[in-house]
């Protein structure tokens, strides 16, 4: 009987050890996957920062080329075409700003101006309603 209990104890212990090893292996795999994800996320973040930096440099270069274009110093046909596109966009933007200014400053077409304040103060309304409710 003692021998059976000892074998049962060893069997249970080996099951517990096997489960612990499996859980530990699963946790190691999870930690490794999480670490890879964190590293990849950091690298993607770095790539996006460098792409943003590159875009800012390109934008700066474009502004410099456009300044040269306004001074008639650009000779390359491709750059001239692109600068003409930018100039056309700038003209459209100016037109839109003019329209916006016109909309902001236009008056209503109705002959009657709308009042900016209420015709009767709110305190008067409340006082009249209170007096009416006390009389009934």
Secondary structure, DSSP 8 states (H G I E B T S, - for coil): -HHHHHHHHHHHHHHHHHHHHHHHHHHHHHHHHHHHHHHHHHHHHHHHHHHHHHHHHHHHHHHHHHHHHHTT----HHHHHHHHHHHHHHHHHHHHHHHHHHHHH---SSSS---SS-SS-HHHHHHHHHHHHHH-
